[in-house]
Amino acid sequence: METSSRRRAHTYWIIGIALILAYGISRGSEWHGSATLHTVMEAVGTLLALLVGVMALVRYYTLKGTVFLIVGAGFLGTAFLDGYHTIVTSAFFKASMPSDLGSLTPWSWIASRLFLSVFMVLSWITCLRAARSGEMTRGNEGAVYLFTGLFTLTSFLFFVLVPLPRAYYPELFFGRPEEFIPAVLFGVALVGHLRLGHWKDHTFEHWLVLSLIVGLIGQTVFMSFSTALFDFEFDAAHLLKKVSYVCVLTGLLVSMSSIFLSERAATKQLKAVISRTKEMAREAELANLAKSEFLANMSHEIRTPMTAILGFTENLLGSDHSESDRLDALLAVRRNGEHLLELINDILDLSKIEASKMTVERIETPLAKLLLDVVSMMRPRAADKGVAMRTIAGNPIPDRIMSDPTRLRQILINLIGNAAKFTEAGEIEIRLTTIDARGARRLRFEIEDSGPGMTAEQAAALFRPFGQTDSSITRKHGGTGLGLTICRRLAELMGGEVRLDYSEPGKGSRFVVELPLIEAPGAILLEDFTIDSATSSGSAAPEPEQSAPSLTGRILLAEDGVDNQRLITFHLKKAGAEVDIADNGRIALEMIDAADERGNAYDLLITDMQMPEMDGYTLATELRARGCTIPIVALTAHAMASDRQKCLDAGCDDYASKPLDRFALISTCAQWLEIGTSSHPTGSRSAPAADPGDEPFITETAA
């Protein structure tokens, strides 16, 4: 911008000096024009002034810049005065005028130049006011047009009615000293615009300054030295007047062209915004449809097991049922409750991933055992339909790797489970290989089935949240449409990917999981990794139920829910523990203090973290602040990792989430009861010794 303004300033100096030198070289020229040439030049000047005035007013009514109103009205009035000057000085009208051509011609010229110079000064004043106010103001159009009309009408009447004095004074140094009246005003306007500085970065003001330079030199250097009509100075000044008009016209054309280009660019940008807005509206509509379908599916997924749970529970309230019927009803309630828990876990996983709160581990993972467990779990579903399930290793595979076993298991259960769910005949093959990709070793799982396959359109929507490839799938097979989305996000968090490698309607699909391969220290390469369930029995043998350890010691349960009090107390007492109940944290604190005073301290505190009056966080913090070392197991319905850490930070030693796993709860209690009873054999408490590097054992049954 600075280079451009400097270049423009140099241009002004060059033009001014060049015009002055041109006059010095041409002075004394014997050129002598004619009335006809003068009439032609003034006719051209009239048309130019009229064109400039109209374009400036169009520009004003487009963007309401007052300077364009002033320039437009000034040139419009100048066009009328130039036209009048052309007509009254022609041979046709000169006989009817009260003055001869020697006086009428220069004085009517002066009227046009004086009028335009006044408006040039007004244009500078207008720009100055706008610069000081900081905003583009709208001019008083009525006053401007009224002044223009009165000036031109007064000039017309003056030249028709009043005899004019002589205009040439050859005895003086300047033959036409009256030319300095408009020249002074042109000079004031020029200095004002130059000092204002808009010419540096505004195209129109740049050309306006050029016009003022040319007009000022035409008045002071050429016309003021004219000694007779139609001499060299006279005609040169008339020519420079036309040049000054062309300068303003050029500025308007360039300015309006830039406006047109910017408007076209803005229009193009607006069209792009409109197109993007329409696209976003379509995406939002599709998202709303997907979420609406998801909610409908969710409603179905929740209501179906709830119907079974409530129905079988109601049946159990009756007395006319055999022991076998009661057992079947209880198993149905448990099965449907587990389905509800799985549904909640999917939603929690997705919400944690979307909120960037999902974390993954990198610990030793028994790859062979994990895959065998998943295949054994899914084998009965495939075998019941006569579908073979094979697991093949394409090359030697390490038996142990460094990964996140929980998330890897979750991914494989979902993908292999989908293959078993949708495949009605044929086989399912799980191929496990190691590959080198981009200089790094990768572990690759391929899950290929002979199921229904998918179209390209269905495959494109496969990994979108809240949706399935076909709503009829949900009605037939169930599910929320979240599994594949979760799998892909989990794989990405682990540094890998999940993708659909192949699918064709009627032929099946192949999904691929690729993860970084980091062998665990001392891992063994397995050559034979083949599992063939085609010859396996159709159903897996049920695993023997784990027997919970027995409990010995006094447990205080702080829980405000009556049903949970009864359920947890039942399990703990059945395992052998002595249990007392506190309805909230305040009561629990009082009971712990009373037991310590009696010398019969509690060996373990199990506390819900959300309770009235005093919650579990406050209870644990208060106990630790008093120096109490009783082991505390947090019990909460929250399943986020941040909630687990919050419990530990409050002073809890362990954590269990609702709904409770009976075996896990009793095992956790047995571990901490052993510590609790050994820490105060005579009723006193002291903190158990612990390795500072050890972390507390965490039980989270709703992972």
URLIN-V920481 format. One record per run of one state. SS is the DSSP state (@ for helix, = for strand, . for the rest). FROM is the first residue (numbers start at 0). LEN is the number of residues. If there is no record, write none. Layout:
ss=(SS | SS)
from=(FROM | FROM)
len=(LEN | LEN)
This chain:
ss=(. | @ | . | = | . | @ | . | @ | . | @ | . | @ | . | @ | . | @ | . | @ | . | @ | . | = | @ | . | @ | . | = | @ | . | = | . | = | . | = | . | @ | . | = | . | = | . | @ | . | @ | . | @ | . | = | . | = | . | = | . | = | . | = | . | = | . | @ | . | = | . | @ | . | = | . | @ | . | = | . | @ | . | = | . | @ | .)
from=(0 | 1 | 26 | 31 | 32 | 34 | 63 | 65 | 88 | 93 | 96 | 100 | 133 | 140 | 161 | 178 | 196 | 197 | 200 | 202 | 225 | 230 | 231 | 316 | 322 | 354 | 362 | 366 | 383 | 387 | 393 | 396 | 398 | 399 | 403 | 404 | 422 | 426 | 437 | 439 | 449 | 455 | 460 | 470 | 477 | 482 | 493 | 496 | 504 | 507 | 516 | 518 | 519 | 524 | 526 | 530 | 532 | 553 | 558 | 561 | 574 | 577 | 582 | 584 | 598 | 603 | 608 | 615 | 625 | 630 | 636 | 640 | 650 | 653 | 657 | 661 | 679)
len=(1 | 25 | 5 | 1 | 2 | 29 | 2 | 23 | 5 | 3 | 4 | 33 | 7 | 21 | 17 | 18 | 1 | 3 | 2 | 23 | 5 | 1 | 85 | 6 | 32 | 8 | 4 | 17 | 4 | 6 | 3 | 2 | 1 | 4 | 1 | 18 | 4 | 11 | 2 | 10 | 6 | 5 | 10 | 7 | 5 | 11 | 3 | 8 | 3 | 9 | 2 | 1 | 5 | 2 | 4 | 2 | 21 | 5 | 3 | 13 | 3 | 5 | 2 | 14 | 5 | 5 | 7 | 10 | 5 | 6 | 4 | 10 | 3 | 4 | 4 | 18 | 24)
